Amino acid sequence: MANIERLRKTLRFLDKMFLDHQSAEDAEEAVAFAKLAVLEFCGWVEMTIDDIARKAVCISLPEDHQRAPLEELIKKTSAFGYKNNITPIMVAAIGSVRFAAFEQTLRNEGVLSQIEGVINSAEFINMRNRAAHTFNDGTQRNYDAPSAILGRLDQVAPLLDRMRALCREDPTQH
């Protein structure tokens, strides 16, 4: 998994800077720290999903050249919506039959709805897209405070750990 402790440290730093700049003359200073927290978290989620898929595919395809289609798909994917982004990557990594069992286990354990609740909410997708596709033009934008992003991290990290564990399991044992 992408280094979660490094991300936590970064988010705590950004939260301190965000709070320190709340009363700054230029309100956009605090907004910039909040925006960066959103981008850092989103980057971490994307890298973690990619890492889960890469490690899962290595179980079945040990040679680099065999994994090229997955790598191409990962390169083309720049978001982390469950159905449109995560599902195709995971199907490419573990196959559709194994993915169906994987997804059913996530659903049965309540993990799937939790993942979707954190990363697929319209509010969060809009905030991510705004952060990723705008610049600080002086028009104040609203982003969750870095402390709230840290809370999202604490929600989603164990869910991604469970995804990783399921992908490591030997598919012939089910």
Secondary structure, DSSP 8 states (H G I E B T S, - for coil): ---HHHHHHHHHHHHHHHHHTTTSSSTHHHHHHHHHHHHHHHHHHHHHHHHHHHHHHHHH--SGGGGHHHHHHHHH-----IIIIIHHHHHHHH-HHHHHHHHHHHHHTTHHHHHHHHHS-HHHHHHHHHHHS----SS------HHHHHHHHHHHHHHHHHHHHHHHS-GGG-
